[in-house]
Amino acid sequence: QSALTQPRSVSGSPGQSVTISCTGTSSDVGAYNYISWYQQHPGRAPKLLIYDVSLRPSGVPDRFSGSKSGSTASLTLSGLQAEDDADYYCCSYAGTYTWMFGGGTKVTVL
Amino acid sequence: EVQLVESGGGLVQPGGSLRLSCAASGITFRNNWMHWVRQAPGKGLLWVSYINSDGSTTTYADSVKGRFTISRDNAKNTVYLQMNSLRAEDTAVYYCARDRSYSKDSWGLGTLVTVS
């Protein structure tokens, strides 16, 4: 059970867009459309942003969008805002009721 | 509103045991799958364990298999994590989370476990 691969950090200016990749294998990301993304501010619990690859829970702004191609999932933050400065984690179902998270990406709003 | 409240964390010596609890409210608990997820200091999230709605199916990350046991009491709206043979590397904040379509849509505030 190895972690999914995410870039350690990405950055952008307010109003710009950034994309975070999440690379797995044909046994996890590539096999299932159960990809979710979480935002975590320091000292806080994670918050669900995206589930089922591209669906947003109620209350999550449409600035956050998700997609998947093969064994790589992506989260795009459009129109960056100061409050988007946080850590972001992907998570994939890996079969037989097991899951794995990515290593996390620090998004810095310049 | 969904509320998950973890308890039971603390300081324990290597080789010791601890039982975490997570009390749920605002949901029909017996209908929900539940997870435990942990986060070591300054590190990322790690999925630890899963339990289905009636407790008949449980799974674990390789790093805790054979040492941790997840269970639930639907009459008490509570999920548990029994942790035995604790190691320094188990030091982390432990979160419980509710499953929604194979994601985790509600999280508790976490409870800190320190093995030292």
Chai-1 contact restraints between the chains, C-beta under 6 A:
chainA,res_idxA,chainB,res_idxB,connection_type,confidence,min_distance_angstrom,max_distance_angstrom,comment,restraint_id
A,Q1,B,D62,contact,1.0,0.0,6.0,A-B,restraint_1
A,Y34,B,Y102,contact,1.0,0.0,6.0,A-B,restraint_2
A,S36,B,S103,contact,1.0,0.0,6.0,A-B,restraint_3
A,A45,B,W107,contact,1.0,0.0,6.0,A-B,restraint_4
A,A45,B,L109,contact,1.0,0.0,6.0,A-B,restraint_5
A,P46,B,W107,contact,1.0,0.0,6.0,A-B,restraint_6
A,L48,B,S103,contact,1.0,0.0,6.0,A-B,restraint_7
A,L48,B,D105,contact,1.0,0.0,6.0,A-B,restraint_8
A,Y51,B,S101,contact,1.0,0.0,6.0,A-B,restraint_9
A,Y51,B,S103,contact,1.0,0.0,6.0,A-B,restraint_10
A,D52,B,S101,contact,1.0,0.0,6.0,A-B,restraint_11
A,Y89,B,L45,contact,1.0,0.0,6.0,A-B,restraint_12
A,Y93,B,Y102,contact,1.0,0.0,6.0,A-B,restraint_13
A,Y97,B,Y50,contact,1.0,0.0,6.0,A-B,restraint_14
A,Y97,B,T59,contact,1.0,0.0,6.0,A-B,restraint_15
A,T98,B,T59,contact,1.0,0.0,6.0,A-B,restraint_16
A,W99,B,W47,contact,1.0,0.0,6.0,A-B,restraint_17
A,F101,B,L45,contact,1.0,0.0,6.0,A-B,restraint_18
A,F101,B,W47,contact,1.0,0.0,6.0,A-B,restraint_19
A,G103,B,G44,contact,1.0,0.0,6.0,A-B,restraint_20
A,G104,B,G44,contact,1.0,0.0,6.0,A-B,restraint_21
